[in-house]
């Protein structure tokens, strides 16, 4: 089985007003933490898709385990970044079986979540394994190669959730309670920092 991870980090983060994926998290940054956790699971390939903050990210992320792919059309939305990442991934690994899509503002993503996605796929043989939180199905999400063509049909700021809605019978889920905590605004980040401080006290 060959599988890859594409990390989406191309957006402008307008509500945050700065590169939210590079904000401090624990002893590193949110993005560096994600890369560290993903690397531990040893996927065949990891693609980091950048856009608006490409230069900043490239200056901070220095690892030969991740391919940094710049999406010049990031303003067209998330779909374009997924497609840029997938194209580069298939070029590097033509016989890819599964793709896991990760967003760069879910700080609590860890190796355990990724392993559970893979295990669930092996157990159920479903083509889509999604994370479940707050009653929704979302990222990180694993898709089999049967859905790659559907990813190319996405438009605008739409991610894989569109495909999840189209193929409900081919989906299994894992629980990722902290997946609901994504960092879109300064208030979200304050909440994250408070949560980390409470965990440190515990």
C-alpha positions as a Python dict, from the first residue, in 0.01 Angstrom:
ca = {
    (1, 'X'): (0, 0, 0),
    (2, 'X'): (131, 342, -98),
    (3, 'X'): (-12, 653, 56),
    (4, 'X'): (67, 1020, 79),
    (5, 'X'): (-27, 1324, 284),
    (6, 'X'): (-98, 1666, 140),
    (7, 'X'): (-88, 1954, 390),
    (8, 'X'): (-288, 2257, 279),
    (9, 'X'): (-115, 2581, 385),
    (10, 'X'): (-183, 2813, 93),
    (11, 'X'): (-449, 3047, 225),
    (12, 'X'): (-419, 3413, 309),
    (13, 'X'): (-562, 3369, 663),
    (14, 'X'): (-751, 3696, 631),
    (15, 'X'): (-940, 3655, 959),
    (16, 'X'): (-614, 3600, 1148),
    (17, 'X'): (-426, 3869, 960),
    (18, 'X'): (-100, 3673, 957),
    (19, 'X'): (42, 3328, 885),
    (20, 'X'): (-163, 3128, 1135),
    (21, 'X'): (20, 2802, 1055),
    (22, 'X'): (344, 2960, 1181),
    (23, 'X'): (205, 3068, 1518),
    (24, 'X'): (383, 2921, 1822),
    (25, 'X'): (246, 2588, 1943),
    (26, 'X'): (403, 2412, 2239),
    (27, 'X'): (780, 2417, 2166),
    (28, 'X'): (750, 2480, 1794),
    (29, 'X'): (490, 2616, 1546),
    (30, 'X'): (156, 2469, 1445),
    (31, 'X'): (286, 2371, 1102),
    (32, 'X'): (618, 2229, 1223),
    (33, 'X'): (428, 2024, 1482),
    (34, 'X'): (198, 1883, 1213),
    (35, 'X'): (492, 1790, 993),
    (36, 'X'): (666, 1623, 1285),
    (37, 'X'): (359, 1412, 1368),
    (38, 'X'): (295, 1319, 1003),
    (39, 'X'): (659, 1222, 951),
    (40, 'X'): (640, 979, 1244),
    (41, 'X'): (377, 772, 1058),
    (42, 'X'): (612, 739, 757),
    (43, 'X'): (384, 797, 459),
    (44, 'X'): (544, 734, 121),
    (45, 'X'): (528, 1102, 37),
    (46, 'X'): (439, 1431, 208),
    (47, 'X'): (348, 1740, 8),
    (48, 'X'): (312, 2083, 168),
    (49, 'X'): (111, 2315, -56),
    (50, 'X'): (187, 2682, 3),
    (51, 'X'): (49, 2999, -150),
    (52, 'X'): (19, 3344, 0),
    (53, 'X'): (282, 3282, 270),
    (54, 'X'): (512, 3067, 54),
    (55, 'X'): (834, 3258, 127),
    (56, 'X'): (772, 3272, 503),
    (57, 'X'): (690, 2902, 521),
    (58, 'X'): (983, 2799, 305),
    (59, 'X'): (1217, 3000, 527),
    (60, 'X'): (1092, 2822, 841),
    (61, 'X'): (1030, 2467, 724),
    (62, 'X'): (1358, 2296, 649),
    (63, 'X'): (1321, 1920, 616),
    (64, 'X'): (1401, 1688, 329),
    (65, 'X'): (1103, 1471, 425),
    (66, 'X'): (851, 1721, 288),
    (67, 'X'): (813, 1850, -66),
    (68, 'X'): (705, 2215, -69),
    (69, 'X'): (479, 2288, -365),
    (70, 'X'): (378, 2647, -437),
    (71, 'X'): (25, 2699, -566),
    (72, 'X'): (30, 3014, -780),
    (73, 'X'): (-349, 3001, -802),
    (74, 'X'): (-416, 2980, -427),
    (75, 'X'): (-667, 3267, -455),
    (76, 'X'): (-900, 3029, -644),
    (77, 'X'): (-960, 2847, -317),
    (78, 'X'): (-888, 2521, -139),
    (79, 'X'): (-980, 2308, -439),
    (80, 'X'): (-688, 2446, -641),
    (81, 'X'): (-441, 2361, -362),
    (82, 'X'): (-572, 2006, -336),
    (83, 'X'): (-531, 1966, -711),
    (84, 'X'): (-179, 2113, -718),
    (85, 'X'): (-75, 1882, -433),
    (86, 'X'): (-235, 1575, -589),
    (87, 'X'): (-77, 1641, -929),
    (88, 'X'): (270, 1670, -776),
    (89, 'X'): (208, 1363, -562),
    (90, 'X'): (97, 1141, -851),
    (91, 'X'): (392, 1260, -1057),
    (92, 'X'): (628, 1154, -777),
    (93, 'X'): (436, 838, -686),
    (94, 'X'): (219, 721, -981),
    (95, 'X'): (90, 408, -806),
    (96, 'X'): (-47, 595, -504),
    (97, 'X'): (-334, 406, -334),
    (98, 'X'): (-451, 662, -79),
    (99, 'X'): (-430, 1034, -17),
    (100, 'X'): (-475, 1195, 324),
    (101, 'X'): (-572, 1561, 317),
    (102, 'X'): (-461, 1765, 619),
    (103, 'X'): (-525, 2133, 687),
    (104, 'X'): (-256, 2341, 853),
    (105, 'X'): (-473, 2492, 1127),
    (106, 'X'): (-572, 2181, 1327),
    (107, 'X'): (-299, 2186, 1593),
    (108, 'X'): (-422, 1872, 1768),
    (109, 'X'): (-367, 1648, 1469),
    (110, 'X'): (-118, 1378, 1569),
    (111, 'X'): (24, 1047, 1456),
    (112, 'X'): (-246, 856, 1644),
    (113, 'X'): (-522, 1018, 1436),
    (114, 'X'): (-343, 933, 1113),
    (115, 'X'): (-283, 574, 1219),
    (116, 'X'): (-650, 539, 1310),
    (117, 'X'): (-750, 661, 962),
    (118, 'X'): (-529, 394, 803),
    (119, 'X'): (-645, 121, 1041),
    (120, 'X'): (-1011, 207, 983),
    (121, 'X'): (-960, 182, 608),
    (122, 'X'): (-801, -162, 644),
    (123, 'X'): (-1084, -276, 872),
    (124, 'X'): (-1374, -145, 662),
    (125, 'X'): (-1232, -133, 306),
    (126, 'X'): (-1421, 194, 262),
    (127, 'X'): (-1292, 440, 3),
    (128, 'X'): (-1324, 741, 233),
    (129, 'X'): (-1228, 765, 600),
    (130, 'X'): (-1316, 1099, 757),
    (131, 'X'): (-1258, 1253, 1097),
    (132, 'X'): (-1568, 1324, 1301),
    (133, 'X'): (-1615, 1616, 1541),
    (134, 'X'): (-1908, 1833, 1647),
    (135, 'X'): (-2143, 1621, 1437),
    (136, 'X'): (-1959, 1685, 1110),
    (137, 'X'): (-1726, 1479, 895),
    (138, 'X'): (-1407, 1660, 798),
    (139, 'X'): (-1030, 1669, 789),
    (140, 'X'): (-803, 1493, 811),
    (141, 'X'): (-966, 1273, 552),
    (142, 'X'): (-834, 970, 367),
    (143, 'X'): (-947, 904, 10),
    (144, 'X'): (-869, 606, -209),
    (145, 'X'): (-737, 657, -561),
    (146, 'X'): (-1091, 594, -692),
    (147, 'X'): (-1173, 947, -578),
    (148, 'X'): (-874, 1129, -726),
    (149, 'X'): (-1071, 1221, -1039),
    (150, 'X'): (-1342, 1369, -815),
    (151, 'X'): (-1082, 1586, -642),
    (152, 'X'): (-991, 1728, -982),
    (153, 'X'): (-1356, 1823, -1035),
    (154, 'X'): (-1371, 2041, -723),
    (155, 'X'): (-1396, 2416, -777),
    (156, 'X'): (-1362, 2727, -564),
    (157, 'X'): (-1303, 2714, -191),
    (158, 'X'): (-1445, 2363, -163),
    (159, 'X'): (-1252, 2078, -9),
    (160, 'X'): (-1317, 1707, 5),
    (161, 'X'): (-1638, 1759, 206),
    (162, 'X'): (-1824, 1789, -125),
    (163, 'X'): (-1714, 1435, -212),
    (164, 'X'): (-1816, 1312, 133),
    (165, 'X'): (-2166, 1444, 67),
    (166, 'X'): (-2179, 1270, -272),
    (167, 'X'): (-2072, 925, -151),
    (168, 'X'): (-2214, 871, 199),
    (169, 'X'): (-2226, 492, 157),
    (170, 'X'): (-1851, 464, 106),
    (171, 'X'): (-1751, 652, 423),
    (172, 'X'): (-1631, 535, 762),
    (173, 'X'): (-1527, 775, 1039),
    (174, 'X'): (-1295, 805, 1335),
    (175, 'X'): (-1351, 1033, 1633),
    (176, 'X'): (-1124, 1338, 1651),
    (177, 'X'): (-1280, 1550, 1924),
    (178, 'X'): (-1010, 1818, 1914),
    (179, 'X'): (-1049, 1847, 1537),
    (180, 'X'): (-1316, 2108, 1604),
    (181, 'X'): (-1045, 2343, 1731),
    (182, 'X'): (-906, 2505, 1419),
    (183, 'X'): (-730, 2839, 1418),
    (184, 'X'): (-909, 3098, 1205),
    (185, 'X'): (-914, 3405, 1430),
    (186, 'X'): (-704, 3563, 1708),
    (187, 'X'): (-977, 3445, 1948),
    (188, 'X'): (-932, 3086, 1831),
    (189, 'X'): (-560, 3112, 1901),
    (190, 'X'): (-620, 3258, 2246),
    (191, 'X'): (-848, 2961, 2319),
    (192, 'X'): (-574, 2724, 2203),
    (193, 'X'): (-312, 2889, 2425),
    (194, 'X'): (-548, 2870, 2722),
    (195, 'X'): (-612, 2500, 2652),
    (196, 'X'): (-238, 2428, 2634),
    (197, 'X'): (-178, 2611, 2964),
    (198, 'X'): (-451, 2407, 3132),
    (199, 'X'): (-301, 2085, 2997),
    (200, 'X'): (41, 2187, 3131),
    (201, 'X'): (-109, 2245, 3476),
    (202, 'X'): (-280, 1905, 3466),
}
